[in-house]
């Protein structure tokens, strides 16, 4: 398929603006969720969705070695965002779950995500919403190629 130079330029401009908007929203979300960095917030969101998670599952999710993850988790535990414990079934397995502060951050993250979705989708019809979601899904798939 032929891509006109003008369309390529418009696309790059829109993608640049979208990236900046997402980055700005992410930074704001990290700030209001307890001053976390993006990776810490992703970890809290992942644990919040699953309740109790093995360290190895988190490492797979963020695509980081266990040694790197341990450093991040240590910080989140010491700052009272997470609780770490050994599994009752297998003492070799280390699990983490949200502490009270982590639950608050996760709740704020979910709320912020909902606000953002409503802000983006709220002025579109159901058909336009479905089209946008389909197009964004295709965009993500094509970028991953």
ZIUR-V851426 format. One record per backbone hydrogen bond with DSSP energy under -1.0 kcal/mol. NH is the residue of the N-H (numbers start at 1). CO is the residue of the C=O. If there is no record, write none. Layout:
BEGIN
nh=NH co=CO
nh=NH co=CO
END
This chain:
BEGIN
nh=8 co=4
nh=9 co=5
nh=10 co=6
nh=11 co=7
nh=12 co=8
nh=13 co=9
nh=14 co=10
nh=15 co=11
nh=16 co=12
nh=17 co=13
nh=18 co=14
nh=19 co=15
nh=20 co=16
nh=21 co=17
nh=22 co=18
nh=23 co=19
nh=24 co=20
nh=25 co=21
nh=26 co=22
nh=27 co=23
nh=28 co=24
nh=29 co=25
nh=30 co=26
nh=31 co=27
nh=32 co=28
nh=33 co=29
nh=34 co=31
nh=35 co=30
nh=36 co=30
nh=41 co=37
nh=42 co=38
nh=43 co=39
nh=44 co=40
nh=45 co=41
nh=46 co=42
nh=47 co=43
nh=48 co=44
nh=49 co=45
nh=50 co=46
nh=51 co=47
nh=52 co=50
nh=53 co=96
nh=55 co=94
nh=58 co=54
nh=59 co=55
nh=60 co=56
nh=61 co=57
nh=62 co=58
nh=64 co=59
nh=69 co=65
nh=70 co=66
nh=71 co=67
nh=72 co=68
nh=73 co=69
nh=74 co=70
nh=75 co=71
nh=76 co=72
nh=77 co=73
nh=78 co=74
nh=79 co=75
nh=80 co=77
nh=81 co=76
nh=82 co=76
nh=83 co=97
nh=85 co=95
nh=87 co=93
nh=93 co=90
nh=95 co=85
nh=96 co=53
nh=97 co=83
nh=99 co=81
nh=103 co=99
nh=104 co=100
nh=105 co=101
nh=106 co=102
nh=107 co=103
nh=108 co=104
nh=109 co=105
nh=110 co=106
nh=111 co=107
nh=112 co=108
nh=113 co=109
nh=114 co=110
nh=115 co=111
nh=116 co=112
nh=117 co=113
nh=118 co=114
nh=119 co=115
nh=120 co=116
nh=121 co=117
nh=122 co=118
nh=124 co=121
nh=129 co=125
nh=130 co=126
nh=131 co=127
nh=132 co=128
nh=133 co=129
nh=134 co=130
nh=135 co=131
nh=136 co=132
nh=137 co=133
nh=138 co=134
nh=139 co=135
nh=140 co=136
nh=141 co=137
nh=142 co=138
nh=143 co=139
nh=144 co=140
END
